[in-house]
Amino acid sequence: MGFFDLPTVKRNPTGILALVLCILLGGIGTIIIGVMEKKQNVWILGIIQIVVTIVTFGIGGLWALIWGIMVFVRSTNA
């Protein structure tokens, strides 16, 4: 697995909340997913998403939005 591999989450209330946060509050949801899945590289990416969003005056939030949608697509029902 590479550093930028997408995590998968379960479609339970906690997973759905993390996905919604990932889409609405770029970076925060990614950090939560990283902590839930115990994957250090994912929460580091969440921090990077927040920094990029701040540095680019919000334009970097597109990365977090696309990331959240892609994680949702890969999420499982189990």
Summary of the structure (lengths in Angstrom):
residues: 78
radius of gyration: 11.4
end to end distance: 21.8
largest distance: 37.6
contacts: 245
relative contact order: 0.22
helix: 65%
strand: 3%
